[in-house]
């Protein structure tokens, strides 16, 4: 999300006995004061899992 607007999406599906995973990259220009964040959709279970065997990350880089 960038200032409340969707700029990319990832989907992963699994059942109770299996884990699903996904990887995605979004490249965008941002300005000072912009708000950049991730969220889960209302139709999901609402879980972003981070455990010793499965980590969730969010990264950003400042390019000059």
PDBQT receptor file of N, H, CA, C and O in Angstrom, charges set to zero:
ATOM      1  N   UNK A   1       0.841  -1.163   0.000  1.00  0.00    +0.000 N 
ATOM      2  CA  UNK A   1       0.000   0.000   0.000  1.00  0.00    +0.000 C 
ATOM      3  C   UNK A   1       0.895   1.237   0.000  1.00  0.00    +0.000 C 
ATOM      4  O   UNK A   1       1.919   1.274   0.682  1.00  0.00    +0.000 OA
ATOM      5  N   UNK A   2       0.507   2.230  -0.756  1.00  0.00    +0.000 N 
ATOM      6  H   UNK A   2      -0.325   2.200  -1.310  1.00  0.00    +0.000 HD
ATOM      7  CA  UNK A   2       1.188   3.520  -0.769  1.00  0.00    +0.000 C 
ATOM      8  C   UNK A   2       0.126   4.586  -0.568  1.00  0.00    +0.000 C 
ATOM      9  O   UNK A   2      -0.706   4.820  -1.445  1.00  0.00    +0.000 OA
ATOM     10  N   UNK A   3       0.157   5.223   0.577  1.00  0.00    +0.000 N 
ATOM     11  H   UNK A   3       0.833   5.033   1.289  1.00  0.00    +0.000 HD
ATOM     12  CA  UNK A   3      -0.825   6.262   0.908  1.00  0.00    +0.000 C 
ATOM     13  C   UNK A   3      -2.255   5.766   0.738  1.00  0.00    +0.000 C 
ATOM     14  O   UNK A   3      -3.117   6.503   0.259  1.00  0.00    +0.000 OA
ATOM     15  N   UNK A   4      -2.510   4.522   1.129  1.00  0.00    +0.000 N 
ATOM     16  H   UNK A   4      -1.810   3.924   1.518  1.00  0.00    +0.000 HD
ATOM     17  CA  UNK A   4      -3.851   3.959   1.080  1.00  0.00    +0.000 C 
ATOM     18  C   UNK A   4      -4.250   3.351  -0.255  1.00  0.00    +0.000 C 
ATOM     19  O   UNK A   4      -5.376   2.871  -0.384  1.00  0.00    +0.000 OA
ATOM     20  N   UNK A   5      -3.380   3.352  -1.242  1.00  0.00    +0.000 N 
ATOM     21  H   UNK A   5      -2.465   3.742  -1.137  1.00  0.00    +0.000 HD
ATOM     22  CA  UNK A   5      -3.682   2.783  -2.559  1.00  0.00    +0.000 C 
ATOM     23  C   UNK A   5      -2.931   1.475  -2.759  1.00  0.00    +0.000 C 
ATOM     24  O   UNK A   5      -1.751   1.374  -2.422  1.00  0.00    +0.000 OA
ATOM     25  N   UNK A   6      -3.619   0.465  -3.312  1.00  0.00    +0.000 N 
ATOM     26  H   UNK A   6      -4.577   0.547  -3.585  1.00  0.00    +0.000 HD
ATOM     27  CA  UNK A   6      -2.965  -0.801  -3.636  1.00  0.00    +0.000 C 
ATOM     28  C   UNK A   6      -1.942  -0.584  -4.743  1.00  0.00    +0.000 C 
ATOM     29  O   UNK A   6      -2.247   0.033  -5.763  1.00  0.00    +0.000 OA
ATOM     30  N   UNK A   7      -0.731  -1.089  -4.543  1.00  0.00    +0.000 N 
ATOM     31  H   UNK A   7      -0.482  -1.591  -3.715  1.00  0.00    +0.000 HD
ATOM     32  CA  UNK A   7       0.299  -0.995  -5.578  1.00  0.00    +0.000 C 
ATOM     33  C   UNK A   7       0.858  -2.359  -5.961  1.00  0.00    +0.000 C 
ATOM     34  O   UNK A   7       1.717  -2.438  -6.839  1.00  0.00    +0.000 OA
ATOM     35  N   UNK A   8       0.403  -3.419  -5.339  1.00  0.00    +0.000 N 
ATOM     36  H   UNK A   8      -0.296  -3.355  -4.626  1.00  0.00    +0.000 HD
ATOM     37  CA  UNK A   8       0.861  -4.766  -5.674  1.00  0.00    +0.000 C 
ATOM     38  C   UNK A   8       0.073  -5.780  -4.882  1.00  0.00    +0.000 C 
ATOM     39  O   UNK A   8      -0.629  -5.420  -3.937  1.00  0.00    +0.000 OA
ATOM     40  N   UNK A   9       0.177  -7.030  -5.248  1.00  0.00    +0.000 N 
ATOM     41  H   UNK A   9       0.747  -7.323  -6.015  1.00  0.00    +0.000 HD
ATOM     42  CA  UNK A   9      -0.543  -8.062  -4.529  1.00  0.00    +0.000 C 
ATOM     43  C   UNK A   9       0.117  -9.420  -4.652  1.00  0.00    +0.000 C 
ATOM     44  O   UNK A   9       0.773  -9.728  -5.648  1.00  0.00    +0.000 OA
ATOM     45  N   UNK A  10      -0.071 -10.217  -3.627  1.00  0.00    +0.000 N 
ATOM     46  H   UNK A  10      -0.604  -9.967  -2.819  1.00  0.00    +0.000 HD
ATOM     47  CA  UNK A  10       0.452 -11.581  -3.569  1.00  0.00    +0.000 C 
ATOM     48  C   UNK A  10      -0.668 -12.470  -3.056  1.00  0.00    +0.000 C 
ATOM     49  O   UNK A  10      -1.467 -12.041  -2.223  1.00  0.00    +0.000 OA
ATOM     50  N   UNK A  11      -0.737 -13.705  -3.543  1.00  0.00    +0.000 N 
ATOM     51  H   UNK A  11      -0.089 -14.054  -4.219  1.00  0.00    +0.000 HD
ATOM     52  CA  UNK A  11      -1.732 -14.648  -3.057  1.00  0.00    +0.000 C 
ATOM     53  C   UNK A  11      -1.054 -15.974  -2.762  1.00  0.00    +0.000 C 
ATOM     54  O   UNK A  11      -0.216 -16.443  -3.532  1.00  0.00    +0.000 OA
ATOM     55  N   UNK A  12      -1.421 -16.566  -1.651  1.00  0.00    +0.000 N 
ATOM     56  H   UNK A  12      -2.102 -16.185  -1.026  1.00  0.00    +0.000 HD
ATOM     57  CA  UNK A  12      -0.922 -17.881  -1.282  1.00  0.00    +0.000 C 
ATOM     58  C   UNK A  12      -2.076 -18.661  -0.686  1.00  0.00    +0.000 C 
ATOM     59  O   UNK A  12      -2.898 -18.099   0.037  1.00  0.00    +0.000 OA
ATOM     60  N   UNK A  13      -2.147 -19.945  -0.979  1.00  0.00    +0.000 N 
ATOM     61  H   UNK A  13      -1.479 -20.402  -1.567  1.00  0.00    +0.000 HD
ATOM     62  CA  UNK A  13      -3.262 -20.757  -0.503  1.00  0.00    +0.000 C 
ATOM     63  C   UNK A  13      -2.713 -22.050   0.099  1.00  0.00    +0.000 C 
ATOM     64  O   UNK A  13      -1.770 -22.639  -0.428  1.00  0.00    +0.000 OA
ATOM     65  N   UNK A  14      -3.304 -22.477   1.190  1.00  0.00    +0.000 N 
ATOM     66  H   UNK A  14      -4.071 -21.998   1.618  1.00  0.00    +0.000 HD
ATOM     67  CA  UNK A  14      -2.900 -23.720   1.845  1.00  0.00    +0.000 C 
ATOM     68  C   UNK A  14      -4.081 -24.273   2.618  1.00  0.00    +0.000 C 
ATOM     69  O   UNK A  14      -5.053 -23.564   2.878  1.00  0.00    +0.000 OA
ATOM     70  N   UNK A  15      -3.991 -25.544   2.986  1.00  0.00    +0.000 N 
ATOM     71  H   UNK A  15      -3.201 -26.119   2.775  1.00  0.00    +0.000 HD
ATOM     72  CA  UNK A  15      -5.029 -26.125   3.837  1.00  0.00    +0.000 C 
ATOM     73  C   UNK A  15      -4.460 -26.318   5.239  1.00  0.00    +0.000 C 
ATOM     74  O   UNK A  15      -3.332 -25.907   5.512  1.00  0.00    +0.000 OA
ATOM     75  N   UNK A  16      -5.217 -26.929   6.114  1.00  0.00    +0.000 N 
ATOM     76  H   UNK A  16      -6.133 -27.263   5.892  1.00  0.00    +0.000 HD
ATOM     77  CA  UNK A  16      -4.819 -27.066   7.518  1.00  0.00    +0.000 C 
ATOM     78  C   UNK A  16      -3.551 -27.892   7.699  1.00  0.00    +0.000 C 
ATOM     79  O   UNK A  16      -2.872 -27.744   8.715  1.00  0.00    +0.000 OA
ATOM     80  N   UNK A  17      -3.209 -28.761   6.743  1.00  0.00    +0.000 N 
ATOM     81  H   UNK A  17      -3.760 -28.882   5.917  1.00  0.00    +0.000 HD
ATOM     82  CA  UNK A  17      -2.055 -29.639   6.886  1.00  0.00    +0.000 C 
ATOM     83  C   UNK A  17      -0.827 -29.177   6.104  1.00  0.00    +0.000 C 
ATOM     84  O   UNK A  17       0.224 -29.815   6.176  1.00  0.00    +0.000 OA
ATOM     85  N   UNK A  18      -0.943 -28.091   5.368  1.00  0.00    +0.000 N 
ATOM     86  H   UNK A  18      -1.796 -27.573   5.310  1.00  0.00    +0.000 HD
ATOM     87  CA  UNK A  18       0.157 -27.615   4.534  1.00  0.00    +0.000 C 
ATOM     88  C   UNK A  18       0.305 -26.112   4.674  1.00  0.00    +0.000 C 
ATOM     89  O   UNK A  18      -0.675 -25.397   4.882  1.00  0.00    +0.000 OA
ATOM     90  N   UNK A  19       1.545 -25.637   4.557  1.00  0.00    +0.000 N 
ATOM     91  H   UNK A  19       2.341 -26.218   4.388  1.00  0.00    +0.000 HD
ATOM     92  CA  UNK A  19       1.815 -24.202   4.580  1.00  0.00    +0.000 C 
ATOM     93  C   UNK A  19       1.889 -23.689   3.157  1.00  0.00    +0.000 C 
ATOM     94  O   UNK A  19       2.406 -24.373   2.273  1.00  0.00    +0.000 OA
ATOM     95  N   UNK A  20       1.384 -22.505   2.931  1.00  0.00    +0.000 N 
ATOM     96  H   UNK A  20       0.964 -21.949   3.649  1.00  0.00    +0.000 HD
ATOM     97  CA  UNK A  20       1.542 -21.824   1.654  1.00  0.00    +0.000 C 
ATOM     98  C   UNK A  20       2.551 -20.707   1.825  1.00  0.00    +0.000 C 
ATOM     99  O   UNK A  20       2.678 -20.149   2.915  1.00  0.00    +0.000 OA
ATOM    100  N   UNK A  21       3.267 -20.375   0.772  1.00  0.00    +0.000 N 
ATOM    101  H   UNK A  21       3.164 -20.829  -0.113  1.00  0.00    +0.000 HD
ATOM    102  CA  UNK A  21       4.211 -19.267   0.850  1.00  0.00    +0.000 C 
ATOM    103  C   UNK A  21       4.171 -18.484  -0.448  1.00  0.00    +0.000 C 
ATOM    104  O   UNK A  21       3.729 -18.991  -1.478  1.00  0.00    +0.000 OA
ATOM    105  N   UNK A  22       4.629 -17.258  -0.392  1.00  0.00    +0.000 N 
ATOM    106  H   UNK A  22       4.988 -16.845   0.446  1.00  0.00    +0.000 HD
ATOM    107  CA  UNK A  22       4.658 -16.405  -1.574  1.00  0.00    +0.000 C 
ATOM    108  C   UNK A  22       5.770 -15.383  -1.414  1.00  0.00    +0.000 C 
ATOM    109  O   UNK A  22       6.130 -15.004  -0.300  1.00  0.00    +0.000 OA
ATOM    110  N   UNK A  23       6.307 -14.943  -2.542  1.00  0.00    +0.000 N 
ATOM    111  H   UNK A  23       6.014 -15.251  -3.448  1.00  0.00    +0.000 HD
ATOM    112  CA  UNK A  23       7.316 -13.905  -2.569  1.00  0.00    +0.000 C 
ATOM    113  C   UNK A  23       6.913 -12.895  -3.630  1.00  0.00    +0.000 C 
ATOM    114  O   UNK A  23       6.461 -13.274  -4.710  1.00  0.00    +0.000 OA
ATOM    115  N   UNK A  24       7.071 -11.634  -3.334  1.00  0.00    +0.000 N 
ATOM    116  H   UNK A  24       7.438 -11.326  -2.456  1.00  0.00    +0.000 HD
ATOM    117  CA  UNK A  24       6.730 -10.607  -4.307  1.00  0.00    +0.000 C 
ATOM    118  C   UNK A  24       7.634  -9.400  -4.161  1.00  0.00    +0.000 C 
ATOM    119  O   UNK A  24       8.221  -9.171  -3.103  1.00  0.00    +0.000 OA
ATOM    120  N   UNK A  25       7.740  -8.631  -5.232  1.00  0.00    +0.000 N 
ATOM    121  H   UNK A  25       7.263  -8.817  -6.092  1.00  0.00    +0.000 HD
ATOM    122  CA  UNK A  25       8.542  -7.419  -5.245  1.00  0.00    +0.000 C 
ATOM    123  C   UNK A  25       7.711  -6.311  -5.883  1.00  0.00    +0.000 C 
ATOM    124  O   UNK A  25       7.100  -6.514  -6.933  1.00  0.00    +0.000 OA
ATOM    125  N   UNK A  26       7.689  -5.145  -5.251  1.00  0.00    +0.000 N 
ATOM    126  H   UNK A  26       8.186  -4.981  -4.399  1.00  0.00    +0.000 HD
ATOM    127  CA  UNK A  26       7.048  -3.966  -5.814  1.00  0.00    +0.000 C 
ATOM    128  C   UNK A  26       8.086  -2.855  -5.813  1.00  0.00    +0.000 C 
ATOM    129  O   UNK A  26       8.698  -2.577  -4.782  1.00  0.00    +0.000 OA
ATOM    130  N   UNK A  27       8.290  -2.219  -6.961  1.00  0.00    +0.000 N 
ATOM    131  H   UNK A  27       7.794  -2.445  -7.799  1.00  0.00    +0.000 HD
ATOM    132  CA  UNK A  27       9.223  -1.101  -7.072  1.00  0.00    +0.000 C 
ATOM    133  C   UNK A  27       8.402   0.151  -7.329  1.00  0.00    +0.000 C 
ATOM    134  O   UNK A  27       7.582   0.182  -8.247  1.00  0.00    +0.000 OA
ATOM    135  N   UNK A  28       8.619   1.189  -6.517  1.00  0.00    +0.000 N 
ATOM    136  H   UNK A  28       9.284   1.164  -5.772  1.00  0.00    +0.000 HD
ATOM    137  CA  UNK A  28       7.853   2.425  -6.688  1.00  0.00    +0.000 C 
ATOM    138  C   UNK A  28       8.661   3.607  -6.196  1.00  0.00    +0.000 C 
ATOM    139  O   UNK A  28       9.590   3.454  -5.403  1.00  0.00    +0.000 OA
ATOM    140  N   UNK A  29       8.303   4.775  -6.668  1.00  0.00    +0.000 N 
ATOM    141  H   UNK A  29       7.549   4.900  -7.313  1.00  0.00    +0.000 HD
ATOM    142  CA  UNK A  29       8.914   6.016  -6.194  1.00  0.00    +0.000 C 
ATOM    143  C   UNK A  29       8.057   6.561  -5.069  1.00  0.00    +0.000 C 
ATOM    144  O   UNK A  29       6.831   6.599  -5.171  1.00  0.00    +0.000 OA
ATOM    145  N   UNK A  30       8.707   6.981  -4.001  1.00  0.00    +0.000 N 
ATOM    146  H   UNK A  30       9.703   6.950  -3.919  1.00  0.00    +0.000 HD
ATOM    147  CA  UNK A  30       7.982   7.571  -2.882  1.00  0.00    +0.000 C 
ATOM    148  C   UNK A  30       8.633   8.905  -2.522  1.00  0.00    +0.000 C 
ATOM    149  O   UNK A  30       9.789   9.165  -2.855  1.00  0.00    +0.000 OA
ATOM    150  N   UNK A  31       7.867   9.731  -1.842  1.00  0.00    +0.000 N 
ATOM    151  H   UNK A  31       6.928   9.520  -1.571  1.00  0.00    +0.000 HD
ATOM    152  CA  UNK A  31       8.336  11.040  -1.413  1.00  0.00    +0.000 C 
ATOM    153  C   UNK A  31       8.333  11.106   0.107  1.00  0.00    +0.000 C 
ATOM    154  O   UNK A  31       7.673  10.299   0.761  1.00  0.00    +0.000 OA
ATOM    155  N   UNK A  32       9.058  12.051   0.670  1.00  0.00    +0.000 N 
ATOM    156  H   UNK A  32       9.595  12.706   0.139  1.00  0.00    +0.000 HD
ATOM    157  CA  UNK A  32       9.040  12.265   2.116  1.00  0.00    +0.000 C 
ATOM    158  C   UNK A  32       7.594  12.477   2.564  1.00  0.00    +0.000 C 
ATOM    159  O   UNK A  32       6.862  13.261   1.961  1.00  0.00    +0.000 OA
ATOM    160  N   UNK A  33       7.189  11.780   3.617  1.00  0.00    +0.000 N 
ATOM    161  H   UNK A  33       7.784  11.143   4.107  1.00  0.00    +0.000 HD
ATOM    162  CA  UNK A  33       5.828  11.895   4.129  1.00  0.00    +0.000 C 
ATOM    163  C   UNK A  33       4.879  10.834   3.607  1.00  0.00    +0.000 C 
ATOM    164  O   UNK A  33       3.782  10.687   4.146  1.00  0.00    +0.000 OA
ATOM    165  N   UNK A  34       5.267  10.074   2.559  1.00  0.00    +0.000 N 
ATOM    166  H   UNK A  34       6.158  10.194   2.121  1.00  0.00    +0.000 HD
ATOM    167  CA  UNK A  34       4.416   8.982   2.060  1.00  0.00    +0.000 C 
ATOM    168  C   UNK A  34       4.356   7.870   3.096  1.00  0.00    +0.000 C 
ATOM    169  O   UNK A  34       5.293   7.692   3.875  1.00  0.00    +0.000 OA
ATOM    170  N   UNK A  35       3.270   7.131   3.107  1.00  0.00    +0.000 N 
ATOM    171  H   UNK A  35       2.510   7.276   2.474  1.00  0.00    +0.000 HD
ATOM    172  CA  UNK A  35       3.089   5.998   4.006  1.00  0.00    +0.000 C 
ATOM    173  C   UNK A  35       3.087   4.719   3.178  1.00  0.00    +0.000 C 
ATOM    174  O   UNK A  35       2.240   4.542   2.302  1.00  0.00    +0.000 OA
ATOM    175  N   UNK A  36       4.041   3.824   3.457  1.00  0.00    +0.000 N 
ATOM    176  H   UNK A  36       4.729   3.967   4.169  1.00  0.00    +0.000 HD
ATOM    177  CA  UNK A  36       4.186   2.552   2.749  1.00  0.00    +0.000 C 
ATOM    178  C   UNK A  36       4.006   1.438   3.766  1.00  0.00    +0.000 C 
ATOM    179  O   UNK A  36       4.660   1.448   4.808  1.00  0.00    +0.000 OA
ATOM    180  N   UNK A  37       3.128   0.469   3.485  1.00  0.00    +0.000 N 
ATOM    181  H   UNK A  37       2.597   0.460   2.638  1.00  0.00    +0.000 HD
ATOM    182  CA  UNK A  37       2.868  -0.607   4.431  1.00  0.00    +0.000 C 
ATOM    183  C   UNK A  37       2.274  -1.813   3.715  1.00  0.00    +0.000 C 
ATOM    184  O   UNK A  37       1.862  -1.723   2.559  1.00  0.00    +0.000 OA
ATOM    185  N   UNK A  38       2.237  -2.950   4.422  1.00  0.00    +0.000 N 
ATOM    186  H   UNK A  38       2.571  -3.022   5.362  1.00  0.00    +0.000 HD
ATOM    187  CA  UNK A  38       1.600  -4.156   3.905  1.00  0.00    +0.000 C 
ATOM    188  C   UNK A  38       0.350  -4.430   4.726  1.00  0.00    +0.000 C 
ATOM    189  O   UNK A  38       0.244  -3.981   5.867  1.00  0.00    +0.000 OA
ATOM    190  N   UNK A  39      -0.580  -5.153   4.160  1.00  0.00    +0.000 N 
ATOM    191  H   UNK A  39      -0.493  -5.518   3.233  1.00  0.00    +0.000 HD
ATOM    192  CA  UNK A  39      -1.787  -5.545   4.883  1.00  0.00    +0.000 C 
ATOM    193  C   UNK A  39      -2.314  -6.844   4.306  1.00  0.00    +0.000 C 
ATOM    194  O   UNK A  39      -1.974  -7.219   3.184  1.00  0.00    +0.000 OA
ATOM    195  N   UNK A  40      -3.151  -7.529   5.079  1.00  0.00    +0.000 N 
ATOM    196  H   UNK A  40      -3.427  -7.224   5.991  1.00  0.00    +0.000 HD
ATOM    197  CA  UNK A  40      -3.854  -8.704   4.586  1.00  0.00    +0.000 C 
ATOM    198  C   UNK A  40      -5.258  -8.274   4.195  1.00  0.00    +0.000 C 
ATOM    199  O   UNK A  40      -5.796  -7.314   4.748  1.00  0.00    +0.000 OA
ATOM    200  N   UNK A  41      -5.852  -8.983   3.241  1.00  0.00    +0.000 N 
ATOM    201  H   UNK A  41      -5.415  -9.762   2.792  1.00  0.00    +0.000 HD
ATOM    202  CA  UNK A  41      -7.181  -8.610   2.786  1.00  0.00    +0.000 C 
ATOM    203  C   UNK A  41      -8.252  -9.119   3.744  1.00  0.00    +0.000 C 
ATOM    204  O   UNK A  41      -8.002 -10.023   4.542  1.00  0.00    +0.000 OA
ATOM    205  N   UNK A  42      -9.429  -8.541   3.663  1.00  0.00    +0.000 N 
ATOM    206  H   UNK A  42      -9.632  -7.807   3.015  1.00  0.00    +0.000 HD
ATOM    207  CA  UNK A  42     -10.513  -8.929   4.553  1.00  0.00    +0.000 C 
ATOM    208  C   UNK A  42     -10.986 -10.353   4.294  1.00  0.00    +0.000 C 
ATOM    209  O   UNK A  42     -11.574 -10.971   5.182  1.00  0.00    +0.000 OA
ATOM    210  N   UNK A  43     -10.745 -10.888   3.102  1.00  0.00    +0.000 N 
ATOM    211  H   UNK A  43     -10.268 -10.386   2.381  1.00  0.00    +0.000 HD
ATOM    212  CA  UNK A  43     -11.154 -12.253   2.793  1.00  0.00    +0.000 C 
ATOM    213  C   UNK A  43     -10.170 -13.306   3.246  1.00  0.00    +0.000 C 
ATOM    214  O   UNK A  43     -10.414 -14.497   3.053  1.00  0.00    +0.000 OA
ATOM    215  N   UNK A  44      -9.052 -12.897   3.850  1.00  0.00    +0.000 N 
ATOM    216  H   UNK A  44      -8.854 -11.929   4.007  1.00  0.00    +0.000 HD
ATOM    217  CA  UNK A  44      -8.039 -13.853   4.280  1.00  0.00    +0.000 C 
ATOM    218  C   UNK A  44      -8.255 -14.242   5.731  1.00  0.00    +0.000 C 
ATOM    219  O   UNK A  44      -9.137 -13.719   6.411  1.00  0.00    +0.000 OA
ATOM    220  N   UNK A  45      -7.429 -15.170   6.188  1.00  0.00    +0.000 N 
ATOM    221  H   UNK A  45      -6.712 -15.595   5.635  1.00  0.00    +0.000 HD
ATOM    222  CA  UNK A  45      -7.478 -15.534   7.604  1.00  0.00    +0.000 C 
ATOM    223  C   UNK A  45      -6.852 -14.449   8.459  1.00  0.00    +0.000 C 
ATOM    224  O   UNK A  45      -6.941 -14.494   9.686  1.00  0.00    +0.000 OA
ATOM    225  N   UNK A  46      -6.221 -13.478   7.824  1.00  0.00    +0.000 N 
ATOM    226  H   UNK A  46      -6.149 -13.441   6.828  1.00  0.00    +0.000 HD
ATOM    227  CA  UNK A  46      -5.629 -12.364   8.542  1.00  0.00    +0.000 C 
ATOM    228  C   UNK A  46      -4.303 -12.668   9.197  1.00  0.00    +0.000 C 
ATOM    229  O   UNK A  46      -3.907 -11.972  10.132  1.00  0.00    +0.000 OA
ATOM    230  N   UNK A  47      -3.602 -13.693   8.731  1.00  0.00    +0.000 N 
ATOM    231  H   UNK A  47      -3.923 -14.259   7.972  1.00  0.00    +0.000 HD
ATOM    232  CA  UNK A  47      -2.361 -14.099   9.376  1.00  0.00    +0.000 C 
ATOM    233  C   UNK A  47      -1.157 -13.868   8.475  1.00  0.00    +0.000 C 
ATOM    234  O   UNK A  47      -1.144 -14.292   7.319  1.00  0.00    +0.000 OA
ATOM    235  N   UNK A  48      -0.163 -13.205   9.003  1.00  0.00    +0.000 N 
ATOM    236  H   UNK A  48      -0.174 -12.862   9.942  1.00  0.00    +0.000 HD
ATOM    237  CA  UNK A  48       1.163 -13.173   8.405  1.00  0.00    +0.000 C 
ATOM    238  C   UNK A  48       2.063 -13.860   9.419  1.00  0.00    +0.000 C 
ATOM    239  O   UNK A  48       2.311 -13.317  10.495  1.00  0.00    +0.000 OA
ATOM    240  N   UNK A  49       2.550 -15.035   9.091  1.00  0.00    +0.000 N 
ATOM    241  H   UNK A  49       2.348 -15.476   8.216  1.00  0.00    +0.000 HD
ATOM    242  CA  UNK A  49       3.255 -15.893  10.035  1.00  0.00    +0.000 C 
ATOM    243  C   UNK A  49       4.733 -15.538  10.087  1.00  0.00    +0.000 C 
ATOM    244  O   UNK A  49       5.366 -15.342   9.049  1.00  0.00    +0.000 OA
ATOM    245  N   UNK A  50       5.275 -15.456  11.277  1.00  0.00    +0.000 N 
ATOM    246  H   UNK A  50       4.761 -15.615  12.120  1.00  0.00    +0.000 HD
ATOM    247  CA  UNK A  50       6.711 -15.318  11.477  1.00  0.00    +0.000 C 
ATOM    248  C   UNK A  50       7.108 -16.247  12.614  1.00  0.00    +0.000 C 
ATOM    249  O   UNK A  50       6.775 -16.008  13.775  1.00  0.00    +0.000 OA
ATOM    250  N   UNK A  51       7.817 -17.299  12.269  1.00  0.00    +0.000 N 
ATOM    251  H   UNK A  51       8.088 -17.493  11.326  1.00  0.00    +0.000 HD
ATOM    252  CA  UNK A  51       8.256 -18.308  13.230  1.00  0.00    +0.000 C 
ATOM    253  C   UNK A  51       9.692 -18.664  12.905  1.00  0.00    +0.000 C 
ATOM    254  O   UNK A  51      10.194 -18.257  11.857  1.00  0.00    +0.000 OA
ATOM    255  N   UNK A  52      10.375 -19.412  13.766  1.00  0.00    +0.000 N 
ATOM    256  H   UNK A  52       9.967 -19.743  14.617  1.00  0.00    +0.000 HD
ATOM    257  CA  UNK A  52      11.775 -19.773  13.470  1.00  0.00    +0.000 C 
ATOM    258  C   UNK A  52      11.953 -20.437  12.105  1.00  0.00    +0.000 C 
ATOM    259  O   UNK A  52      12.974 -20.227  11.451  1.00  0.00    +0.000 OA
ATOM    260  N   UNK A  53      10.988 -21.225  11.672  1.00  0.00    +0.000 N 
ATOM    261  H   UNK A  53      10.159 -21.395  12.204  1.00  0.00    +0.000 HD
ATOM    262  CA  UNK A  53      11.122 -21.914  10.384  1.00  0.00    +0.000 C 
ATOM    263  C   UNK A  53      10.504 -21.139   9.217  1.00  0.00    +0.000 C 
ATOM    264  O   UNK A  53      10.630 -21.571   8.071  1.00  0.00    +0.000 OA
ATOM    265  N   UNK A  54       9.848 -20.019   9.473  1.00  0.00    +0.000 N 
ATOM    266  H   UNK A  54       9.746 -19.669  10.403  1.00  0.00    +0.000 HD
ATOM    267  CA  UNK A  54       9.239 -19.241   8.389  1.00  0.00    +0.000 C 
ATOM    268  C   UNK A  54       9.131 -17.783   8.812  1.00  0.00    +0.000 C 
ATOM    269  O   UNK A  54       8.313 -17.433   9.664  1.00  0.00    +0.000 OA
ATOM    270  N   UNK A  55       9.950 -16.949   8.220  1.00  0.00    +0.000 N 
ATOM    271  H   UNK A  55      10.614 -17.233   7.529  1.00  0.00    +0.000 HD
ATOM    272  CA  UNK A  55       9.995 -15.534   8.570  1.00  0.00    +0.000 C 
ATOM    273  C   UNK A  55       9.274 -14.677   7.541  1.00  0.00    +0.000 C 
ATOM    274  O   UNK A  55       9.293 -14.971   6.346  1.00  0.00    +0.000 OA
ATOM    275  N   UNK A  56       8.643 -13.622   8.016  1.00  0.00    +0.000 N 
ATOM    276  H   UNK A  56       8.628 -13.384   8.987  1.00  0.00    +0.000 HD
ATOM    277  CA  UNK A  56       8.039 -12.609   7.152  1.00  0.00    +0.000 C 
ATOM    278  C   UNK A  56       8.914 -11.364   7.198  1.00  0.00    +0.000 C 
ATOM    279  O   UNK A  56       9.377 -10.960   8.265  1.00  0.00    +0.000 OA
ATOM    280  N   UNK A  57       9.139 -10.757   6.033  1.00  0.00    +0.000 N 
ATOM    281  H   UNK A  57       8.763 -11.086   5.166  1.00  0.00    +0.000 HD
ATOM    282  CA  UNK A  57       9.976  -9.564   5.992  1.00  0.00    +0.000 C 
ATOM    283  C   UNK A  57       9.343  -8.494   5.120  1.00  0.00    +0.000 C 
ATOM    284  O   UNK A  57       8.544  -8.782   4.229  1.00  0.00    +0.000 OA
ATOM    285  N   UNK A  58       9.712  -7.275   5.392  1.00  0.00    +0.000 N 
ATOM    286  H   UNK A  58      10.361  -7.041   6.116  1.00  0.00    +0.000 HD
ATOM    287  CA  UNK A  58       9.325  -6.111   4.599  1.00  0.00    +0.000 C 
ATOM    288  C   UNK A  58      10.567  -5.236   4.542  1.00  0.00    +0.000 C 
ATOM    289  O   UNK A  58      11.117  -4.882   5.585  1.00  0.00    +0.000 OA
ATOM    290  N   UNK A  59      11.018  -4.880   3.348  1.00  0.00    +0.000 N 
ATOM    291  H   UNK A  59      10.571  -5.167   2.500  1.00  0.00    +0.000 HD
ATOM    292  CA  UNK A  59      12.263  -4.114   3.216  1.00  0.00    +0.000 C 
ATOM    293  C   UNK A  59      12.062  -2.934   2.288  1.00  0.00    +0.000 C 
ATOM    294  O   UNK A  59      11.223  -2.970   1.388  1.00  0.00    +0.000 OA
ATOM    295  N   UNK A  60      12.832  -1.902   2.513  1.00  0.00    +0.000 N 
ATOM    296  H   UNK A  60      13.514  -1.874   3.244  1.00  0.00    +0.000 HD
ATOM    297  CA  UNK A  60      12.831  -0.747   1.639  1.00  0.00    +0.000 C 
ATOM    298  C   UNK A  60      14.245  -0.223   1.477  1.00  0.00    +0.000 C 
ATOM    299  O   UNK A  60      15.074  -0.390   2.373  1.00  0.00    +0.000 OA
ATOM    300  N   UNK A  61      14.530   0.401   0.363  1.00  0.00    +0.000 N 
ATOM    301  H   UNK A  61      13.857   0.537  -0.365  1.00  0.00    +0.000 HD
ATOM    302  CA  UNK A  61      15.864   0.941   0.085  1.00  0.00    +0.000 C 
ATOM    303  C   UNK A  61      15.736   2.379  -0.359  1.00  0.00    +0.000 C 
ATOM    304  O   UNK A  61      14.844   2.717  -1.138  1.00  0.00    +0.000 OA
ATOM    305  N   UNK A  62      16.604   3.213   0.121  1.00  0.00    +0.000 N 
ATOM    306  H   UNK A  62      17.328   2.938   0.753  1.00  0.00    +0.000 HD
ATOM    307  CA  UNK A  62      16.681   4.598  -0.305  1.00  0.00    +0.000 C 
ATOM    308  C   UNK A  62      17.746   4.689  -1.387  1.00  0.00    +0.000 C 
ATOM    309  O   UNK A  62      18.928   4.462  -1.128  1.00  0.00    +0.000 OA
ATOM    310  N   UNK A  63      17.321   5.020  -2.593  1.00  0.00    +0.000 N 
ATOM    311  H   UNK A  63      16.361   5.204  -2.803  1.00  0.00    +0.000 HD
ATOM    312  CA  UNK A  63      18.243   5.131  -3.721  1.00  0.00    +0.000 C 
ATOM    313  C   UNK A  63      18.454   6.603  -4.056  1.00  0.00    +0.000 C 
ATOM    314  O   UNK A  63      17.499   7.378  -4.107  1.00  0.00    +0.000 OA
ATOM    315  N   UNK A  64      19.684   6.975  -4.280  1.00  0.00    +0.000 N 
ATOM    316  H   UNK A  64      20.459   6.345  -4.240  1.00  0.00    +0.000 HD
ATOM    317  CA  UNK A  64      19.998   8.376  -4.618  1.00  0.00    +0.000 C 
ATOM    318  C   UNK A  64      20.141   8.554  -6.096  1.00  0.00    +0.000 C 
ATOM    319  O   UNK A  64      20.405   9.663  -6.562  1.00  0.00    +0.000 OA
TER     320      UNK A  64
